[in-house]
Amino acid sequence: MRVKFDLTSLPPAPDLTFEQALWHQGILCVAGLDEAGRGALAGPVYAAGVVLPPDNDGIAQSLVGVRDSKQLTPQQRERLAPIIQSRALAWSVGWAEAAEVDQLGIAPATRLAFCRALEGLRMPAEHLLLDYFRLPEV
């Protein structure tokens, strides 16, 4: 199901607004998904899925600085990755190989990477948060 919302309601920086609203509804296993590598001329595409704990015991503070990977330096990504992984209830990385991108096209290959990331989570997601893609396969 596609949910529409007012884009002006997006926070200026990532926060837990969407997750908290879902947690209050009793939806506790919320997976955030994002991709990397779509803009490259060649090579694989990657996607990550992360499920954060709903208890919010200072997790927002521990994730200060987390942004879209394209807005971070390689050093920032290296520093933040273990923090995210240690605080997450579950995380996973999926990918589509360059040959799959060539065969399927970039959009279907990205959806494949998303699905592989979801399959790699150690708990099934009850709700997905994505910034652009729809996943009719899920």
C-alpha angles and dihedrals in degrees: 000000000000115000117203123206139169109272090211087068091068112113117245090241131020114281138152097266096118094041093049092052090053093044089054088055090054095257099132105164102067116166120203113205132193137163136223130194100038093119096054119107092225141006137054129324121227134201131189131203124199131184113197124202114262095218091082094209095171094310093133090057093047090053097051108138096031109134139149106310090240089062093054131078118238088253092053091049090050091050097045100043096074091045091054092044094049094049097042123096086215138356135176141173122217129183146183116222121237090255090055090050090051093047100041103027126245099282096050090042090052090051088050090053089050091051091049090050090051092049089053094057112105091224130043115252118237093195135015128217113201130165100217117344128088117211108208087170090069 
